[in-house]
Amino acid sequence: MGSGVQLLQRLATIFSLGFPIMLTMLSQGVMNLVDAALVAPMGEDALAAVGAGNYANFVAVSLVAGLSAAIQAQVARHVGRGQLTECAMPVNHGLLITLCFALPLAVVLLFAAPWLLKLFAQGSPAYNTEATDYFQIRATGLPAAAMSLSFRGFWNGIGEPKEYLKVLVCTHLGNVLVSFLLIYGKLGLPAMGIQGAALGTVLSLYSGALLNGWILSKQARKYGFLTHWRNPVALKRLIFLAIPDSLQQTLFALGMMMLFAIVAQLGISEMAIAHVLLTISLVLVLPGQGLGMAANTLVSQSLGARQPGTARRWGQQVMYTASVVLLLLCLPLILLPEQVLTLFFQDPALRAKAVTPLQLTCLGIVLDAPSLVFVQALLGAGANRTVLTIRFSTQWLFLLPLSWLTGPALGFGLNAVWVVSTLHRVISSTSFLVVWRSQKWCKIEV
């Protein structure tokens, strides 16, 4: 009886922390789905152009994405040790990194956009121009994204993800409205097409970052927000934690970009389908990643309190929970794929072509639950290099070569590429399960 009560208490803890993070992650993924859905009536060329720009932007944001998990891990360790007045110091350092790295990087990407988007050269010159313009606008939002990642790491680390979620929901609702007005030229505004979708998203990012910063300045002074800066050792440790994670996320994003480029060799229709499927995939995995971020906090706090056994149990229980959640989310899409695809494709031939890859995507996501959770749990434990090694090897040495071989090279088409993608998820999850059970991560200092 006691063990059953304890299990229910742990599940309540997982969901009280993980559910707001899941909603936060879903909210961010919906941003790209909104762009896709709003642009879809403009045709497959526009949809493919937004897809190309989105994956290029995915790579750009990944260059600073390691900040979130690194800050979250450090903040949670401070909480576990009872060092509450130092909890916001990693956020302060994150803002310094934004100023010194993310801002110059945004300028570089702005000028490098035409060269980067040549990877997706396809169809008419208008498509190529629109894809480049979309990415250039999105690249200007990189500093705002870096700031938001820092703020998210803090709220998650202290176990208050609801505060971040409130801001994010408001800004994303604004994104839907502003993007719609700018895309189609409502209320006297110019009709900007896909450039309007990009501009609406960027304005949403900056409004969210500024609002979050204002709230923290009011509520997080007691944690040292904007007051505790001078700790070179902590700053160096944050950078060394963030670099491997940013590198693995960048390589993952580049891999997604390369996968999209491989599909581009199959034709413009396949590009449009792949964009929708990959966007749906990235949204569906977000609840798993959100629960993984909850595991990051729970594991980090347990290790900060010198309780490695508790940390191991948290990781396992969050993984089981994520498996059930992802199954419940994916099952309707597996059983009713055409109803979902109707939201994105008016052409019945395109819908029919996308059915099997969508079902494979959903199956793969359910099997990917251990990977999604243990990536974040291991980042919380400081095993960033292990995560980098597994993510790189499974994606770049298995997924991409076999996708190219089965797709463009041998001509088996889109379905074959998605079969390889599903196998890749199985291999990745198995690898992370083995690492987690080894428990070598328990001894790493953060």
Secondary structure, DSSP 8 states (H G I E B T S, - for coil): -HHHHHHHHHHHHHHHHHHHHHHHHHHHHHHHHHHHHHHGGG-HHHHHHHHHHHHHHHHHHHHHHHHHHHHHHHHHHHHHHT-GGGTTHHHHHHHHHIIIIIHHHHHHHHHHHHHHGGGG--S-HHHHHHHHHHHHHHHTTHHHHHHHHHHHHHHHHTT-HHHHHHHHHHHHHHHHHHHHHHHHT-TT----THHHHHHHHHHHHHHHHHHHHHHHHHH-GGGTTTT----HHHHHHHHHHHHHHHHHHHHHHHHHHHHHHHHHTT-HHHHHHHHHHHHHHHHHTHHHHHHHHHHHHHHHHHHHTT-HHHHHHHHHHHHHHHHHHHHHHHHHHHH-HHHHHTTT---HHHHHHHHHHHHHHHHHHHHTHHHHHHHHHHHHHT-HHHHHHHHHHHIIIIIHHHHHIIIIIT---HHHHHHHHHHHHHHHHHHHHHHHHH-GGGG---
